[in-house]
Structures are given as structure tokens and as C-alpha cells.
């Protein structure tokens, strides 16, 4: 909110900030952890899918069995 007061030639402008509640750091931390967990899960799924595709293309099994 701002108001302008006119007193002759002088102008005074008063600006008041909007009151906001402080940031909930615990909630923010939980959200960031959840995002990182989801990103790690997506990466692990993508790597597993890549391994499954490349492993199915004629690789011989380990252990000397034919």
C-alpha cells in the first residue's frame, strides 16, 4: 500500500510492506527431499530399462553356461 501526501511543493511517499508469514522450512525441506527422491527413482528406472534393452541383444550369460 502506498500513499502520496501533497503539502505544498514537497511530496512525501510512504510505502508499507505486505505482512507475510515466515517460510515453513520443514515443509520446504520435505518437498525438496521428495523431488530428489523422485528424480533418483526416475533415473534408476531409466538405467534399469536401458540395461534390460542392451542385455537382451544377444549377450551371453555369465558363468560359462551356453
C-alpha positions in Angstrom: 0.0 0.0 0.0 1.3 3.4 -0.8 0.0 6.9 -0.2 1.1 10.2 -1.5 0.8 13.3 0.6 0.9 16.7 -1.0 2.0 19.5 1.2 2.8 22.4 -0.9 5.8 21.6 -3.2 7.1 18.8 -1.1 5.9 15.3 -1.8 6.2 12.5 0.8 5.6 9.0 -0.3 5.0 6.3 2.3 5.3 2.7 1.3 4.3 -0.1 3.7 5.2 -3.7 3.1 2.7 -6.5 3.0 2.9 -8.7 6.1 3.6 -12.3 5.2 4.0 -15.3 7.4 7.5 -16.7 7.7 8.6 -19.6 5.4 7.8 -23.1 6.7 11.3 -24.5 6.3 10.3 -28.0 7.4 7.6 -28.2 4.7 10.1 -26.8 2.1 12.7 -29.4 3.1 10.2 -32.2 2.8 9.2 -31.0 -0.7 12.8 -30.8 -1.8 13.6 -34.3 -0.5 10.5 -35.7 -2.2 11.7 -34.1 -5.5 15.2 -35.5 -5.2 13.8 -38.9 -4.3 11.5 -38.9 -7.4 14.4 -37.8 -9.6 16.6 -40.6 -8.3 13.8 -43.1 -8.8 13.2 -42.0 -12.4 17.0 -42.2 -13.1 17.1 -45.7 -11.6 14.1 -46.8 -13.7 15.7 -45.4 -16.8 19.0 -47.2 -16.1 17.2 -50.5 -15.5 15.3 -50.1 -18.7 18.5 -49.4 -20.6 20.2 -52.4 -19.1 17.2 -54.6 -19.9 17.3 -53.4 -23.6 21.0 -53.8 -24.0 21.2 -57.1 -22.1 18.6 -58.7 -24.3 20.5 -58.1 -27.5 22.5 -61.4 -27.8 24.7 -61.2 -24.7 26.0 -64.5 -23.4 25.1 -65.3 -19.8 28.0 -65.1 -17.3 29.2 -68.3 -15.6 30.3 -70.3 -18.6 26.9 -71.7 -19.4 25.8 -71.7 -23.0 
